[in-house]
Amino acid sequence: MFKRIPHVFIVVVVLMFALVAMSSFAFAQQRTFVTIATGGLAGVYYPLGGGMARIVSEQYPHLTVSVQSTGASVANVGLLDRGNVEFALIQNDIGYYAATGTEMFAGRAMPGLRGVAMLYPETIQIVTLAGSGIESVADLAGKRVAVGAAGSGTEANARQILAAHGLSYNDIRVDYLSFAEAASNIRDRNVDAAFLTAGFPTAAVTDLATSLNIRVIPVLDSAFSTLSADYPFYTQVTIPAGTYRNIDEDVQTVAVMAMLATHENVNADVVYQSTKAIFDNLATLASLHSAGGRISKEAAQDGQPLELHEGTARYFNE
């Protein structure tokens, strides 16, 4: 009997090691939940983020990726800073303001924000109805104008573009409305014009143009010169004729860049795998949303306002 004890002991030890190994393997394969903060349902961020979530989840099944509809850029950097989400789609100007504690983030810098990639131009689209009599930004004086959700990236763009034309909120009647709300209020003639900052074509504008004749107001060279002198992250962009129904001529305007951001506290492997999944499958992303067709690995760090996350740096340095 006593001679068998060592054998029993050995069996028990082997089983213990096996259980530990199995537990470690199970831990390594455990499901990780990842959230991407996007924007309103009628903008580009939400469906594009949904496409990213789908691709990452398919490429790395242990990552369960979901999207969260939010107030977009300004709200999103706050969600990142508080650790409520792992990734966020934001404008590069808002990322810069948040990281440096300037503009609307004066006195509350968020140095933990990290960059993943620049994505595509976020075009400022100033939309009105064809019969409104509004043909230039200067014509917005005295009009009711939707400038984006309060504190949003769109709202910052609206304020800056108005200033480049010698106008302020004192010169217009301001409504703080989301993309969908702005389109609905233009349709109902409750507002005269709306600022929308998003990749084109924007769902809210496309939907509006299906039933009404719209006009997209240009931002001309003289205003761009003034704007870019104060805010060098703006670029000039042309919305091609035919982007929206009955828009038969190119429209010159300005843009910032959409980007994917994260936080220094997000696991490096999660960031690496998510970055790899997205940029190794850009053709799939383009098939899920047209904005994906304007994203490239080659330009992914052009104009990057944030320090790169270590997981992202690992991918782009491979």
C-alpha positions as CSV (number, residue, x, y, z in Angstrom):
1,M,0.0,0.0,0.0
2,F,2.7,2.4,1.0
3,K,4.7,1.6,-2.1
4,R,1.9,2.9,-4.2
5,I,1.8,6.3,-2.6
6,P,4.6,7.8,-4.7
7,H,2.8,6.7,-7.8
8,V,-0.4,8.2,-6.7
9,F,1.4,11.4,-5.8
10,I,3.0,11.5,-9.2
11,V,-0.4,11.1,-10.9
12,V,-1.8,13.9,-8.8
13,V,1.0,16.2,-9.6
14,V,0.8,15.5,-13.3
15,L,-3.0,16.2,-13.2
16,M,-2.4,19.4,-11.4
17,F,0.1,20.6,-14.0
18,A,-2.3,19.6,-16.7
19,L,-5.1,21.6,-15.2
20,V,-2.9,24.6,-14.7
21,A,-1.8,24.3,-18.4
22,M,-5.4,24.0,-19.5
23,S,-6.4,27.0,-17.4
24,S,-3.5,29.1,-18.9
25,F,-4.6,28.1,-22.4
26,A,-8.2,29.0,-21.7
27,F,-7.1,32.3,-20.2
28,A,-5.0,33.1,-23.3
29,Q,-8.0,32.4,-25.5
30,Q,-10.6,34.2,-23.4
31,R,-12.9,36.5,-25.2
32,T,-12.0,40.2,-25.1
33,F,-14.7,42.8,-25.5
34,V,-13.7,45.9,-27.5
35,T,-15.8,49.0,-28.2
36,I,-15.3,51.6,-31.0
37,A,-16.9,55.0,-30.3
38,T,-18.3,56.4,-33.5
39,G,-20.9,59.1,-34.1
40,G,-24.5,59.7,-34.9
41,L,-26.5,57.1,-36.9
42,A,-26.8,59.4,-39.9
43,G,-23.1,60.2,-40.3
44,V,-20.1,58.2,-41.7
45,Y,-18.5,57.2,-38.4
46,Y,-21.2,54.8,-37.3
47,P,-21.4,52.6,-40.4
48,L,-17.6,52.8,-41.0
49,G,-17.0,51.8,-37.4
50,G,-19.4,49.0,-37.9
51,G,-17.4,47.8,-40.9
52,M,-14.2,47.9,-38.8
53,A,-15.9,46.0,-36.0
54,R,-17.0,43.3,-38.3
55,I,-13.6,42.9,-39.9
56,V,-11.7,42.7,-36.6
57,S,-14.2,40.2,-35.1
58,E,-13.9,38.0,-38.2
59,Q,-10.1,38.1,-38.3
60,Y,-9.7,37.6,-34.5
61,P,-12.7,35.7,-33.1
62,H,-11.5,36.1,-29.5
63,L,-12.1,39.9,-30.0
64,T,-15.8,40.8,-29.7
65,V,-16.0,44.2,-31.2
66,S,-19.0,46.5,-31.0
67,V,-19.7,50.1,-32.0
68,Q,-21.3,52.8,-29.8
69,S,-23.2,55.7,-31.3
70,T,-22.0,58.9,-29.7
71,G,-21.9,62.7,-30.1
72,A,-18.7,62.1,-32.2
73,S,-15.2,63.6,-31.8
74,V,-15.4,65.7,-28.6
75,A,-17.4,63.1,-26.8
76,N,-15.2,60.3,-28.1
77,V,-11.9,61.6,-26.7
78,G,-13.6,61.9,-23.3
79,L,-14.7,58.3,-23.6
80,L,-11.2,57.2,-24.4
81,D,-9.7,59.3,-21.6
82,R,-12.1,57.7,-19.0
83,G,-11.4,54.2,-20.3
84,N,-15.0,53.7,-21.4
85,V,-14.0,52.5,-24.9
86,E,-10.9,51.1,-26.5
87,F,-11.0,52.9,-29.9
88,A,-12.7,56.0,-31.2
89,L,-13.2,57.7,-34.6
90,I,-12.4,61.4,-34.2
91,Q,-11.3,64.4,-36.2
92,N,-7.6,65.1,-36.2
93,D,-8.1,68.7,-35.0
94,I,-10.1,67.5,-32.0
95,G,-7.4,64.9,-31.2
96,Y,-4.8,67.7,-31.3
97,Y,-6.8,70.0,-29.1
98,A,-7.5,67.2,-26.5
99,A,-3.8,66.1,-26.3
100,T,-2.5,69.6,-26.0
101,G,-5.3,71.0,-23.7
102,T,-6.2,73.8,-26.1
103,E,-9.4,75.2,-27.7
104,M,-12.4,73.5,-26.0
105,F,-10.1,71.4,-23.9
106,A,-8.2,74.3,-22.4
107,G,-7.0,73.3,-18.9
108,R,-7.9,69.6,-19.3
109,A,-5.3,68.0,-21.5
110,M,-5.5,64.3,-22.2
111,P,-1.9,63.2,-22.7
112,G,-2.8,59.5,-22.7
113,L,-4.5,59.7,-26.1
114,R,-2.7,57.7,-28.7
115,G,-2.9,57.6,-32.5
116,V,-3.8,54.5,-34.6
117,A,-4.2,55.9,-38.2
118,M,-5.4,58.7,-40.3
119,L,-8.3,57.6,-42.4
120,Y,-10.0,60.0,-44.9
121,P,-10.9,63.7,-45.3
122,E,-13.7,64.9,-43.1
123,T,-15.3,67.4,-45.4
124,I,-17.2,70.4,-44.1
125,Q,-20.5,70.5,-46.0
126,I,-22.6,73.6,-45.6
127,V,-26.1,72.5,-46.8
128,T,-29.1,74.6,-47.6
129,L,-32.2,74.3,-49.9
130,A,-31.8,75.5,-53.5
131,G,-34.5,78.2,-53.0
132,S,-33.1,79.6,-49.7
133,G,-31.2,82.5,-51.3
134,I,-28.1,81.4,-49.5
135,E,-25.2,81.2,-52.0
136,S,-22.2,82.0,-49.8
137,V,-21.1,81.7,-46.1
138,A,-21.6,85.5,-45.8
139,D,-25.3,85.0,-46.7
140,L,-25.8,83.0,-43.4
141,A,-25.9,86.3,-41.5
142,G,-29.3,86.6,-39.9
143,K,-30.3,83.1,-40.8
144,R,-31.1,80.1,-38.5
145,V,-28.1,77.7,-38.8
146,A,-27.5,74.2,-37.4
147,V,-23.9,74.1,-36.3
148,G,-23.6,70.5,-35.1
149,A,-24.2,69.0,-31.6
150,A,-23.0,71.3,-28.8
151,G,-19.3,70.8,-28.2
152,S,-18.8,68.6,-31.2
153,G,-16.1,68.7,-33.8
154,T,-18.6,70.0,-36.4
155,E,-19.5,72.8,-34.0
156,A,-15.8,73.8,-33.7
157,N,-15.5,73.8,-37.5
158,A,-18.6,75.9,-38.0
159,R,-17.3,78.5,-35.5
160,Q,-13.9,78.7,-37.2
161,I,-15.3,78.9,-40.7
162,L,-17.7,81.6,-39.8
163,A,-14.9,83.6,-38.2
164,A,-12.8,83.2,-41.4
165,H,-15.7,85.0,-43.1
166,G,-16.0,87.7,-40.5
167,L,-19.0,86.2,-38.8
168,S,-19.7,84.9,-35.3
169,Y,-22.6,83.2,-33.5
170,N,-23.9,86.7,-32.7
171,D,-24.6,87.2,-36.4
172,I,-26.7,84.0,-36.9
173,R,-29.4,82.2,-35.0
174,V,-27.7,79.1,-33.7
175,D,-29.2,75.6,-33.4
176,Y,-27.1,72.8,-31.9
177,L,-28.3,69.8,-33.9
178,S,-27.0,66.4,-34.9
179,F,-26.7,65.4,-38.6
180,A,-30.0,63.7,-38.7
181,E,-31.7,66.5,-36.7
182,A,-30.3,69.1,-39.0
183,A,-31.5,67.4,-42.1
184,S,-34.9,66.9,-40.7
185,N,-35.1,70.6,-39.7
186,I,-34.0,71.7,-43.1
187,R,-36.7,69.5,-44.6
188,D,-39.3,71.1,-42.3
189,R,-37.9,74.6,-43.0
190,N,-37.1,75.1,-39.3
191,V,-33.5,75.9,-40.1
192,D,-32.1,77.6,-43.2
193,A,-28.7,75.9,-43.4
194,A,-26.6,73.3,-41.6
195,F,-22.9,72.5,-41.1
196,L,-22.0,68.8,-41.4
197,T,-18.5,67.5,-41.0
198,A,-18.2,64.0,-42.5
199,G,-16.9,62.0,-45.4
200,F,-19.0,62.4,-48.5
201,P,-21.5,61.2,-49.5
202,T,-23.1,61.7,-46.1
203,A,-26.2,59.6,-45.5
204,A,-28.1,62.5,-44.0
205,V,-27.4,64.7,-47.0
206,T,-28.1,62.0,-49.5
207,D,-31.4,61.3,-47.9
208,L,-32.3,65.0,-47.9
209,A,-31.4,65.4,-51.5
210,T,-33.7,62.5,-52.6
211,S,-36.8,64.6,-51.9
212,L,-35.6,68.2,-52.1
213,N,-33.2,70.2,-54.2
214,I,-30.3,71.1,-52.1
215,R,-27.3,73.4,-52.4
216,V,-23.8,72.9,-50.9
217,I,-22.2,76.3,-50.1
218,P,-18.5,76.7,-51.1
219,V,-15.6,77.8,-49.0
220,L,-13.5,79.8,-51.4
221,D,-9.7,80.4,-51.6
222,S,-9.7,83.8,-49.7
223,A,-11.5,82.3,-46.7
224,F,-9.3,79.2,-46.8
225,S,-6.2,81.4,-46.6
226,T,-7.5,83.1,-43.5
227,L,-8.7,79.8,-42.0
228,S,-5.5,77.8,-42.6
229,A,-3.3,80.6,-41.2
230,D,-4.9,80.0,-37.8
231,Y,-5.7,76.3,-38.1
232,P,-3.1,74.5,-40.3
233,F,-4.8,71.2,-40.1
234,Y,-7.4,72.3,-42.6
235,T,-7.0,71.3,-46.3
236,Q,-8.9,72.2,-49.4
237,V,-11.3,69.5,-50.8
238,T,-13.6,69.4,-53.8
239,I,-17.0,67.6,-53.6
240,P,-17.4,66.3,-57.2
241,A,-20.4,67.1,-59.2
242,G,-23.0,64.3,-58.9
243,T,-22.1,63.4,-55.3
244,Y,-25.6,64.4,-54.4
245,R,-28.7,64.6,-56.6
246,N,-29.0,67.8,-58.6
247,I,-25.5,69.0,-57.6
248,D,-24.2,69.4,-61.1
249,E,-21.0,71.3,-60.4
250,D,-17.9,70.6,-58.3
251,V,-18.1,72.4,-54.9
252,Q,-14.9,73.7,-53.3
253,T,-14.8,73.5,-49.6
254,V,-12.4,72.5,-46.7
255,A,-11.7,69.4,-44.7
256,V,-10.0,68.1,-41.6
257,M,-9.0,64.4,-41.4
258,A,-10.9,61.5,-39.7
259,M,-8.7,59.3,-37.7
260,L,-8.8,56.2,-35.5
261,A,-7.5,56.9,-31.9
262,T,-7.0,54.8,-28.8
263,H,-5.5,55.2,-25.3
264,E,-2.1,54.3,-23.9
265,N,-3.8,52.0,-21.4
266,V,-5.4,49.7,-24.1
267,N,-3.6,46.4,-24.4
268,A,-0.9,46.4,-27.1
269,D,-1.9,43.1,-28.6
270,V,-5.5,44.2,-28.9
271,V,-4.4,47.4,-30.7
272,Y,-1.9,45.5,-32.9
273,Q,-4.5,42.9,-33.9
274,S,-7.2,45.5,-34.6
275,T,-4.9,47.6,-36.7
276,K,-3.6,44.7,-38.7
277,A,-7.2,43.4,-39.3
278,I,-8.3,46.7,-40.6
279,F,-5.3,47.6,-42.8
280,D,-4.8,44.1,-44.2
281,N,-8.5,44.1,-45.3
282,L,-9.0,47.6,-46.7
283,A,-10.7,46.2,-49.8
284,T,-13.3,44.5,-47.6
285,L,-13.8,47.7,-45.6
286,A,-14.3,49.7,-48.9
287,S,-17.0,47.2,-49.9
288,L,-18.8,47.8,-46.6
289,H,-18.7,51.6,-46.8
290,S,-17.4,54.0,-49.5
291,A,-15.3,56.0,-47.1
292,G,-13.2,52.8,-46.7
293,G,-12.0,53.3,-50.3
294,R,-10.2,56.5,-49.3
295,I,-8.1,54.8,-46.6
296,S,-4.6,53.7,-47.4
297,K,-1.7,52.2,-45.4
298,E,0.7,54.5,-47.2
299,A,-1.0,57.7,-46.0
300,A,-2.1,56.3,-42.6
301,Q,0.3,58.5,-40.6
302,D,0.2,61.7,-42.7
303,G,-0.8,64.5,-40.4
304,Q,-0.9,62.3,-37.3
305,P,-1.4,64.7,-34.3
306,L,-0.9,62.1,-31.6
307,E,1.9,59.8,-30.4
308,L,1.4,56.4,-31.9
309,H,0.2,53.5,-29.6
310,E,2.9,50.8,-29.2
311,G,0.6,48.2,-30.8
312,T,0.0,50.3,-33.9
313,A,3.7,51.1,-34.1
314,R,4.5,47.4,-34.1
315,Y,2.2,46.8,-37.1
316,F,3.4,49.7,-39.2
317,N,7.1,48.9,-38.5
318,E,6.7,45.2,-39.6
